[in-house]
Amino acid sequence: MSQAEQENQGEERQEPQGDGESSSNARGFAAMDNEKQRQIASKGGAAVSRNREYMAAIGKRGGERVSQNREHMAAIGKKGGERVSQNREHMASIGRKGGEAVSQDREHMSRIGRKGGES
């Protein structure tokens, strides 16, 4: 008998209990049913997310890393701009707000008027 066979002979194998465990040779986490896996995974996620400073640091590092790629960031911005500009109501709303804000600045409006008169 080979050494591997001798080692395997001494190990006990647990058979699935029929309570949702996988019938494959998977052991541990992989052998658990999906609901049990979700419960365990959510505990890990909850534990990590309690440390807000740690999570913020991770996000910041990721953001810094991505933002160094100028072409990538430009492509993202362009896609966002194209998507927003397709919403005509939204664009009209932005234009109205900008127009209202500028028109309240009397000095700015008078400069614009003078420039228009000079042309």
Buried (B, 14 or more C-beta within 10 A) or exposed (E): EEEEEEEEEEEEEEEEEEEEBEEEEEEEEEBBEEEBEEEEEEEEEEEEEEEEEEEEEEEEEEEEEEEEEEEEEEEEEEEEEEEEEEEEEEEEEEEEEEEEEEEEEEEEEEEEEEEEEEE
